[in-house]
Amino acid sequence: MKIELNDDQLLCLQVCLQNAPTPYDIAKKDIKNSIVDMVGEPPKIEVEPLRMPKYDLTRFGIHD
């Protein structure tokens, strides 16, 4: 069986495979890994982490 996927559909499938929980009976058979081997892993996106905001909470008795 051959299935044709466009780029958006392939990316959706790759991300869903990485994020979806695998039922125990399927995980034992290593089915998910064989599918990931066929379609590949989603691309890693590097983003700058969010900075923690600084709040003055001393009026509530909270100090650094």
Rosetta blueprint (number, residue, H / E / L):
1 M L
2 K L
3 I L
4 E L
5 L L
6 N L
7 D H
8 D H
9 Q H
10 L H
11 L H
12 C H
13 L H
14 Q H
15 V H
16 C H
17 L H
18 Q H
19 N H
20 A L
21 P L
22 T L
23 P L
24 Y H
25 D H
26 I H
27 A H
28 K H
29 K H
30 D L
31 I H
32 K H
33 N H
34 S H
35 I H
36 V H
37 D H
38 M H
39 V H
40 G L
41 E L
42 P L
43 P L
44 K L
45 I L
46 E L
47 V L
48 E L
49 P L
50 L L
51 R L
52 M L
53 P L
54 K L
55 Y L
56 D L
57 L L
58 T H
59 R H
60 F H
61 G L
62 I L
63 H L
64 D L
